[in-house]
Amino acid sequence: MRAFIAKSAKALARWRTWVVNSLLALAVVAPEIINSPEILAVVPREWQRWFLVGVFLLNIWMRPRPAVLPSDPEVQAKKAGAK
């Protein structure tokens, strides 16, 4: 069980960008698809623009590739080269 949890945590750390971007894209697109006043009411009208700006800035800030973990050879090579 511990191995499964460790493996899941490592996968989540690597793929966090894709997970967050997918959830945010769904949050932005879902009201359009569902077209429900209840869902549109989740983000107040005066905050909708700022919410979209935040989502897009977060998308730009996050990398579109799997994250590098400290134990990866790429990091080890950089540390060895910096010494």
C-alpha positions in Angstrom: 0.0 0.0 0.0 2.9 2.4 0.8 4.4 1.7 -2.6 1.1 2.6 -4.3 0.8 5.9 -2.3 4.4 6.8 -3.1 4.0 6.0 -6.7 0.7 8.0 -6.9 2.3 11.0 -5.1 5.2 10.9 -7.6 2.8 10.7 -10.5 0.7 13.6 -9.2 3.9 15.7 -8.7 5.0 15.1 -12.2 1.6 15.6 -13.9 0.3 18.4 -11.6 0.4 20.9 -14.5 -1.9 18.8 -16.6 -4.2 18.0 -13.8 -4.6 21.7 -12.7 -5.0 22.9 -16.3 -7.6 20.3 -17.1 -9.6 21.1 -14.0 -9.4 24.9 -14.7 -10.3 24.4 -18.3 -13.3 22.3 -17.2 -14.3 25.0 -14.7 -14.1 27.7 -17.4 -15.9 25.7 -20.1 -18.5 23.8 -18.1 -20.8 26.8 -17.5 -20.9 27.3 -21.3 -21.6 23.7 -22.0 -24.2 23.2 -19.2 -25.6 26.7 -19.5 -27.1 26.5 -16.0 -27.7 29.6 -14.0 -26.7 27.8 -10.8 -23.3 27.0 -12.2 -22.9 30.5 -13.7 -23.7 31.8 -10.2 -20.6 30.0 -8.7 -18.4 32.9 -9.8 -20.1 36.3 -9.3 -20.5 38.3 -12.5 -18.1 41.1 -11.4 -15.4 38.5 -10.6 -15.7 36.4 -13.8 -13.1 38.5 -15.8 -10.6 38.3 -12.9 -11.2 34.6 -12.6 -10.4 34.1 -16.3 -7.3 36.2 -16.0 -6.2 34.2 -13.0 -6.8 30.9 -14.8 -4.8 32.0 -17.9 -2.0 33.4 -15.8 -1.8 30.2 -13.9 -1.8 28.3 -17.2 1.1 30.4 -18.5 3.0 30.1 -15.2 2.8 26.3 -15.1 5.0 24.2 -17.4 3.3 22.1 -20.1 5.6 19.1 -19.5 6.0 16.7 -16.6 7.8 18.2 -13.7 11.4 17.3 -12.9 11.8 15.8 -9.4 15.0 16.2 -7.3 15.8 12.5 -7.8 15.8 12.7 -11.6 19.1 12.3 -13.5 18.6 15.7 -15.2 18.8 17.4 -11.8 21.7 15.3 -10.6 23.6 16.2 -13.7 23.0 20.0 -13.2 24.1 19.7 -9.5 27.3 17.8 -10.6 28.0 20.4 -13.3 27.5 23.3 -10.9 30.2 22.1 -8.4 
